[in-house]
Every structure is written in structure tokens, then in C-alpha cells.
Amino acid sequence: MDGNSSALNKGLRESPGAVHKDPDMVIFGFWVFMMSDLIFFGVVFAIYITMIGATAGGPGPRELFDFGSLFAQTMLLLTSSLTVGIATITMKHQRSQGSFLFWVVVTLLLGLGFLTLELLDFSEMAAKGGTPQRSGYLSAFFGLVPLHGLHVSFGCLWMLVMIAQVLTVGMTDLVKLRFLRLALFWHFLDLIWIGIFSVVYFGGWVYG
């Protein structure tokens, strides 16, 4: 009896640690998080689609969108997906810490550039009367697009934390696993942006 109790207690103590040390389990849990986030984005996309024509006499997509700026934002974000991929490859093949940090910093700068252009676009839209309270369409727009921008902001903050961790503790297995999740998150945001550009901007301009 004592032997069985001891074995059971040992298993209970070791089980949580074993789960946290299993990279497959950690990555699976992160995929579950991203799938739930995708469902949330899908709901907000659906709301936007139903509100495309609800401008209430206010400015619509044709008056508000600057496709030159949107093209630049798209190029910045897609390029950042490439650079975060290079950072992942650098990490995988045990390249120097400096090379890894270089590509992470480049990705961070591209993300910040995207956010800067997006905020400038929002400012120009507000100057044209395109504020969230103006119409149902604009409420739906500002419920979706800034939500993606908030995710990008979180991703940039995450990169700063990763840079600090690498400089502090080095390229440990735990740090590598955390960066792998960050890379998955960043690629996910690029896919969401492609949907936003296609449905919100291009689709809004065509059907709005």
C-alpha cells in the first residue's frame, strides 16, 4: 500500500512538469488558441460583411480608403512574415545569436512600420468624417481592422520580450519554443491581413 501511494504521489508531482516540458503539447495548445482566435475573427468578419452598405449617408469605402498606403502596409507585413521565417530557420540550424536577433529586429521594425501607416490611415479617415460612431459600416470596420492591429501590437511587444530573454539567458530550449509560438502567431496575423485586404478593403470598395 505504501509503495503504491508513493508511486501515485510521484506521478502526480511529475505529471504537470512533464506536460510543460513536452513541446508537442505546448504547440498543440497554442494551435487551439489560434483556432479560437480565428473563430472570433470570423464572427467580426461576418458582422462587417452584413454592414457594408450601412453608411447612413456618411463616407464609405470609396471615399475613405487609400490603396497606396494599404499596398505599402501589405508589403511590410508580408515581408515581415519572410523575415520571421528566416529567424526561425536561423534558430533551427544553430546559427549565431547575433544573426537570429538581427532578423527578429528586422521583423519588429517591419511590424512597427505597418502599425504606423495603419494609424495614419485611421487619422486620415477620421479627418474625412470616418469615425466609428458615424455609421454602422464604420462601427463594423473599426471593430475588425484595429482588432488585427491590436494583435500586431501584441506581437511586437512579444518580440521585445523575446529579444530581452535571448540577451539575458541565451538561446535556451525554452526560449526557442517560445519563439516558435511567436512565429506561428505572426504568420497567422499575415493570413488574417490577407483576408482583411480582400474582404474589407477590396470587397468594401467594390460593393460599398
Salt bridges, closest charged atoms under 4 A:
ASP37 OD2 - HIS151 NE2 2.70
